[in-house]
Amino acid sequence: MMICLKCANPLVRSACSRCGWAGKNIDGFEAFAPEYAQGGGGFEASYFKQLAELEGANFWFQSRNDLIQWALSKYHPDFRSFLEIGCGTGFVLSGVTEKYPEAEIFGSEIFIEGLRFASQRLPNARLMQMDARAIPFVEEFDAIGAFDVLEHIEEDETVLQEMHAALRPKGTLLVTVPQHPWLWSPLDDYAHHCRRYTASELSRKVTAAGFTVLRDTSFVSLLLPAMLASRLLSRNKSVDEIDVRTEMQLPNLLNSAFRWILRAESALIRTGLDFPLGGSRLLVARKT
């Protein structure tokens, strides 16, 4: 059910019969937080073009997609509706759509610029401009994902509560975040991160929002030494010196080697092994 963000009344065709509030339309997309549609912190809208060009061939984005699709099939194989918060260019959703063609796919992004790229990948998905701190849905989705999104938002606990409300009873939450504050580098400043999580912090916040944790593990664990070395080499750089293409567009041989290493790591995670350390963290939880 969609609700009014002003008075919480059920919406009919995206408009409130009680107070008159209604979403906007920006460039053909439903917009529920139009004041942030062109920019407003947490990320740079100009980064979407670089992501769209580079993420499809990058080992990390490919490996994260594999893990997300596996987690969906493992912990909620019969889901019928899926919302991704902060869908960016639609790379994750395109993988979910390919594996689950019968599911209803929804994507939200605070920046219209990201939705323009996502719409090219996802012609049949419902894409909307939305602030994750104010989700206009109640008990609507079987599963919700937020993949490397929470770290961009100061009010991450509010976002978790909003996702809890938007999930149907026993709905599934999937989250990935960057991990370990001691890995902080100018790359985090460049990406507008508010934090890198500890394992206990993420689990505590998810539980406080009303979820039961089903799975909680690090990933990018076997590559942690290489990641740490990279962060140490960049620790004295300014944000202006960061070249995201250099970080993401690795030589083909190295990119392939990292891809195979993370495939092996993913296979271990699928057997039930939880890694204590790793550059990123995956958490799966159920609404209670």
N, C-alpha and C positions, 0 to 999 in steps of 0.2 A: 504494500500500500504506500502511495506517495502522500506526504503530509506537507502542510504549509510551514515554511521556515519561520514565519512570523507568529502564528497562533497555534500551530500543530493540528489544525483542522485537516481532515482528509481532502486531497485535491481531486478535482475533476478536470481532466484535460489540462493538467499543469496549472490550474487556476484555483484560487480559494474562494468559495462561495460565502464565507463568513467575513473576511477582512479585505478581500479583493487582491491579495498578493498573488503575483504570477511570475513565473520564470520568464526570461527574455529569450530572444533568438539572435545569436551572433554568428554570422557567416553560415547559417544553416544548422547550427548546433544549439540544442537546449542549453541555456546558461542560467545557473542557479546562484552564481556569485559573480555577476558581471563586472563588479568593481575590481576584481583580480584577473580578469580574462587576458589582459595584455601584459601583465607583469605585476609584481608585488612582493618579491622576496622568496627565499627558499630555493630558488633555482633561477637560471638565466634562460629565458625563452629561446635565445639565439643558439643554445647548445643542441636543440632538437635536430637541426640539420646535420650536425656532426654525428650525432648518435645514429640517425637514420642511415648514414653512409657507412658507418663503421661497425655497428653492433652485430650485424648478421654474420660477419666473418670472424668475430673475436671469440676466442676460446672461453672466456669467462661468461659472456652472455649466453653462448650456446650451452654451456654446462649448467648454468643456473636454470635455463629453460627445461633441460632434461630433468633436473631435480624437482622443479615445480610440477611438471606433468606427472612424474612418478608419485609425488605426495598426494596429488588430487586422486589418482587412481587407487592409491593405497588407503587413504583415510576417508574418502567420500566418492566412491566409484559410481554411484547412481545419481550424482547431482544433476539438476536440470537447469539451473540458472547460476551464473557466475559473474560477479562484478570485480573488476580490478580498479583499485584506487590508485591514481597516479599512473595511468597507462602509458604516458609518454607517446612514443611513436607507434605503439601497438605491437611491438616485437613479441612480448610475452603472450598477448592475447591471440596473435596469429598462430602460435604453436598450440595453444589450448583449442582454438577453433578447428585446427586441422585434426587433432586427436579426438575431439568430441564434437562432431559436426551437428549433432542433434540438440546440443545444449543452447539455451539462450545466453548470448554473450553481451555483457555491458562493460563499458569502459568510461572512467571519469578522469578528467585532467583539469587542473586549475587554469592552465594556459591554453588558449585557443590554438596557438601555434603548434603545440603537440598534437592536438586533435586533427589538424590538417594532414599531418603525416599518417596518423593512425587510420584515418578514413580511407587512405589509399590501400592499406593492407587489409582493412576490415570493412568491406562494403556492406555487409549484412549485420554488423553489430550496432547496438544502440550506444552511441557515444555522446557524452554530455560534459559540459563545463561545470565544475563543482568544487567547492571548498570542502575538503575532507573533515573539517571541524564542524560542519553543518550538513549532514547527509539527509536529503528529503525523502527517505524511505524508512518504513518500519516493517520488520518481519517479511522482507521481500525476496531475499536471495538464499539459495542453498549453500553457497560458498562465496567468500570474499577474500581477495588477495591484495596485499600491499607489499611490493617488492622494491626494496631500497628506496622507501618513501618516508617512513617515520623519522628517520634521522634528519630530514630537512625541516621538520615541523617542531617548534618549541612545545606546542600543546599536544604532544604525542598521546598522553593519557586520554585527552578529550576525543582524539581520533579513534582510539581503541573502543571507547564507550559508544561512539557513534556507529562503528562497525558492528558492535554487539547488538545494538538496537535494530540495525538494518538486516541482520541475519534471521532466518526462520529458526524456530526451536530445533536444537541439535544441529544447527548449521556449523560449517567449518570455516575457521580462519587460518589463512596461510600468510606468513610474514617472513621476509628476509631483510636483514640489516647488516651494515658493516660492524665489525666487532673489535674489541680491545682498544681502550683509550690510548694505550702506549704505542699504537700504530698510527696515531695522529700525525699528519704531515701537511704541507701546503696543498696537496691534492684534495684534502678534506675541506680546506678553506676555499679552494677553487670551486668545489662542488656545492658550496653553501651548506655543509653539514653543521648541524647543531651539536651533534654528539656521535661518538662511536660507542656502541653498547657493551656492557658486560653481560654475561649470560644470566646472572642473577637479576640484573635490572630489567631486562626484557621479560623474563618469566614472571617477575613480581608485578609488573605493570599489566601484563596480559591477564593474570589471575585476578588482579584487583578490578579489572573491567568486567568480570563475570564469566571468564572462560576456564575450562579445564584443559590443561596442557596435555597433548597426546604424544608429541615428539619434539625434542629440543636438542639440536646438534649443531656443532660447527661444521662449516665446509670451507673449501679452499684451504684445507689443512696441510695436505702434502706439499703444497707450494708456499707455505708460510715462510720458510727461510728466504726464498726468492723475493717474496713480497716485502719482508722486513728489510732486505738489502736495498730494494728499490726505494723504500721510504727513507732509509738513512741517507741515500745518495741525493735525495731531493729535499732534505730537511732544511737546507740553507737557502733554498730558492724562494723568491717572492711569487705571489699568485700570478703576477704578470709574466713570469718566466715559464709557467706551466704550459706545456704543449700536449694537449690531450691526444692528438694524432700519434705522437711518439709513444704515449702510454698504451694506446689501444691498437695501433697498427704495427704489430710485431712482425719480424721476418717470418715467412711461411713455415720454415722448419721449426722454429721455436714455438710458434703458435700451435702447430700440430702436436708437438711434444707435450706442451701444457694441456692440450685438449685430451690426449690419451691418459695423462696422469690423473686428471679430474674425472675421467670416465672410470678409472680404477677406483678412485676414492668414492664415487657415487655407488659403485657396485658394493663396496663395503658398507656404506650407509644403508643400502637396501637390505642387507643381511641383518640389520639391527644394531650395528656398531655406531656409537655416538662418539664423535671426536670432541675432546675438551677444548682444544685450541684451533683457531682458524681465522682467516681474514674476514669471513662472513658467518652469519648464523641463520639457520632455518628453524622456525618454530611453527608447529601445527597445533591448533587448539579447537575445542568444541564449545559451542554456546551452552551454558547451563543456567 
